Amino acid sequence: MPELEIIGGPQSNFVWATRIALAEKGVPYKLTAVMPHTPDVDAIHPLGKVPAMRHGDFMLCESRAIIGYVDRAFDGPALFPADPKVAAKVEQWISLVITAFDVTGFRPYIGGYVFPGTPDGSPDRARIDAAWPKLEQYLGVIDKAVASGHLVGDSFTLADAYMFPILFYLRRPPESGAAIARSKSITAYVDRHKVRPSVRDTIPPPFPGRKDPFEKVSAASAA
Ligand SMILES: N[C@@H](CCC(=O)N[C@@H](CS)C(=O)NCC(=O)O)C(=O)O
């Protein structure tokens, strides 16, 4: 079997969800930590997004497709529950993360802090303020959805693998951090899953060579 290669920086929430899935499956792989829109990525993803994947001469992109391929092509525990209704619920939450929570909430909001594109690197307030109301609404929905400790049933599923990275990151910016601190269930959900080996072992390092945009916030809240 050729070596599996996952292409994309570990800080990406979708690369992280994919790595959690591979750890759950017990599949070894090489991580090529590159940014979107770099040659290795552009050669595989038509829109230059991460993650991308290489397995011998087979190339693939989109986290859900990569996870589905690995689940079918490799030995190891099945990544989806056998029960059709439970598996469908897992797919439902993955879809909600990919098509709504991430793209119209988390991404524009966190991007305003982490990739502000402002001349001095300060947060892009206009982008953050525009994204926050929708994200706040999503956090209310998510708070209810994770009340039992899992998105689906009573065990960790791929739905949690997709949801966890977003909530982990959102604890640090001021607006989302305060909303999560006020929420009934999200902190307990993050604390429960961050010690799961597949999650704990894939927690991303900070972006290399970049200033931590939440340094001041963390120092203030630690004081
Ligand atoms: N639906 C894609 C989303 C991938 C995605 O949005 N990746 C981000 C990094 S977390 C990216 O590459 N962004 C660059 C861009 O959108 O141009 C998946 O599930 O893999």
The ligand as a Gaussian input file, in Angstrom:
#p B3LYP/6-31G(d) Opt

LIG

0 1
 N      -15.539000      21.923000       2.030000
 C      -14.102000      21.937000       2.193000
 C      -13.689000      23.213000       2.898000
 C      -12.184000      23.380000       2.928000
 C      -11.792000      24.773000       3.361000
 O      -12.606000      25.726000       3.360000
 N      -10.522000      24.893000       3.742000
 C       -9.999000      26.189000       4.103000
 C       -8.995000      26.065000       5.244000
 S       -9.820000      25.576000       6.738000
 C       -9.287000      26.767000       2.892000
 O       -8.553000      26.085000       2.223000
 N       -9.535000      28.060000       2.621000
 C       -8.939000      28.763000       1.526000
 C       -9.986000      29.334000       0.590000
 O      -11.196000      29.194000       0.864000
 O       -9.619000      29.914000      -0.401000
 C      -13.660000      20.671000       2.963000
 O      -14.509000      20.101000       3.667000
 O      -12.504000      20.250000       2.820000

